[in-house]
Amino acid sequence: MKLYDWSIAPNPRRVRIYLREKAIDIAIEEAGYPDKPILKPDYLAAHPHRRVPLLVLDDGTEISEAMAICRYFETLYPEPALMGGDARERAIVEMWERMAEWEGMVAVSEVFRNSKRSFTDRGVAGSAEPMPQIPALVERGMQRVGLFFDKFNTQLAHNEFLAGDKFSVADITTLCVIDFAILVGLEIPETCPDVARWHASVSARPSAKS
Ligand SMILES: N[C@@H](CCC(=O)N[C@@H](CS)C(=O)NCC(=O)O)C(=O)O
């Protein structure tokens, strides 16, 4: 089994943090360059999803998508539960994790991929075809990031973690979203003190260094 990673990218970090929290140790290989924003040609040629993270099982099965990889390990190693312990918890964790990805990660990615010169013609991750940047998506993405911060601040005003009183994959994805946003220059707004409090707390976990 091997995990294809890319240490400078936000989505593979979700899996690295998850594995660290679970104390799961597997072989990891860098699929991208450390100093330029492209995946290596031999990786792209061999793996049709053309994105990372990617888990390849010993029988050759390829599992793409960060949460699908986490789900695989969560089924094998249920404790500590990072995807909820019972039906209600699982639904709440998945709800916040999906909102973090769709309303946070996708929005920050729109800003990033449509504004950076190094992503010219690479507006969509994983596309083998050129995808021109759309400048209007930068503005729309920034608006969406603002909505994301406000919504998550409201949730964190009454909860230690996103899904309640237990750390979960919803917190992992949200941490990766916010650190990516900060990298892009979208700081936590002053109007979102509960996001700032939560961010300081989860950033102090050893797994956050992953
Ligand atoms: N929804 C996917 C997102 C994967 C993704 O977009 N990965 C980026 C790195 S953060 C990638 O592989 N980009 C390849 C590229 O830009 O060519 C997941 O959860 O794994």
The ligand as an SDF file (V2000), in Angstrom:
LIG
                    3D

 20 19  0  0  0  0  0  0  0  0999 V2000
  -11.5610   16.6280   -3.7960 N   0  0  0  0  0  0  0  0  0  0  0  0
  -10.2080   16.1440   -3.9500 C   0  0  0  0  0  0  0  0  0  0  0  0
   -9.3040   17.3300   -4.2930 C   0  0  0  0  0  0  0  0  0  0  0  0
   -7.9200   16.8600   -4.7820 C   0  0  0  0  0  0  0  0  0  0  0  0
   -7.1140   18.0160   -5.3800 C   0  0  0  0  0  0  0  0  0  0  0  0
   -7.6530   18.9830   -5.9340 O   0  0  0  0  0  0  0  0  0  0  0  0
   -5.7890   17.8820   -5.2680 N   0  0  0  0  0  0  0  0  0  0  0  0
   -4.8910   18.8760   -5.8400 C   0  0  0  0  0  0  0  0  0  0  0  0
   -3.8020   19.2300   -4.8370 C   0  0  0  0  0  0  0  0  0  0  0  0
   -4.4760   20.1150   -3.4470 S   0  0  0  0  0  0  0  0  0  0  0  0
   -4.2170   18.3100   -7.0640 C   0  0  0  0  0  0  0  0  0  0  0  0
   -3.9970   17.1220   -7.1320 O   0  0  0  0  0  0  0  0  0  0  0  0
   -3.8780   19.1620   -8.0280 N   0  0  0  0  0  0  0  0  0  0  0  0
   -3.2530   18.7180   -9.2130 C   0  0  0  0  0  0  0  0  0  0  0  0
   -2.9720   19.8310  -10.1460 C   0  0  0  0  0  0  0  0  0  0  0  0
   -3.1160   20.9880   -9.7690 O   0  0  0  0  0  0  0  0  0  0  0  0
   -2.5910   19.5450  -11.2660 O   0  0  0  0  0  0  0  0  0  0  0  0
   -9.7840   15.4170   -2.6860 C   0  0  0  0  0  0  0  0  0  0  0  0
  -10.5050   15.4750   -1.6870 O   0  0  0  0  0  0  0  0  0  0  0  0
   -8.7650   14.7230   -2.6750 O   0  0  0  0  0  0  0  0  0  0  0  0
  1  2  1  0
  2  3  1  0
  2 18  1  0
  3  4  1  0
  4  5  1  0
  5  6  2  0
  5  7  1  0
  7  8  1  0
  8  9  1  0
  8 11  1  0
  9 10  1  0
 11 12  2  0
 11 13  1  0
 13 14  1  0
 14 15  1  0
 15 16  2  0
 15 17  1  0
 18 19  2  0
 18 20  1  0
M  END
$$$$
